[in-house]
Amino acid sequence: PTVSVPAPIMNAMPTVGIGPTITTAPHLLQGMNIPPPPPPPVMAVNSSTPANTKVIKRTAAGQTWEDPTLTMWPENDYRLFVGNLAKDVHQSQLEEAFGKYPSFAMARVVYNKADNKSKGFGFVSMLDPRDAARAIREMNDAFLGSRPMKVKRGEWQEQDLRHFQKKKKKYNDLKMVQLD
């Protein structure tokens, strides 16, 4: 939609932006301190991802890889594990169930990559610890779909590669002591 402005004012105004054109008389803009738009993110060389994004490395089964899905979650959030989900529960239903809490940030249902079916669990992110505790109390054993959800505090914490290397070294040292 376009706002109607008399022709003399319209001709004096430059058009800027994408989408609906809204023009304002120049005398209304005088004295207003309008900040410039933010610059686009700096891209890494030979990459399609911004250069300043945090890279989270994961390790399992002797392999290490970068996991871009963990960067979607808010930093310093309070993550809840939601288990015993029915196979037909979708992410939108989980978001709707936990969306009543003011500090709700996001929710994800975990799917099997091979057949794209739910694995029966998911995660919910809250920004306030009181909301997270209230959600655990209120939503644990509440039905979502055909099953009662099991909600508990998520045990995930950011662990970098050094943590796993220390753990492996302790395991190897323990193994060597047992052999002696």
Helices and strands as residue ranges (DSSP letters): H 7-12, H 26-29, E 57-60, E 63-66, G 68-72, E 78-83, H 91-98, E 104-111, E 118-126, H 129-139, E 143-144, E 147-148, E 150-153, H 161-179
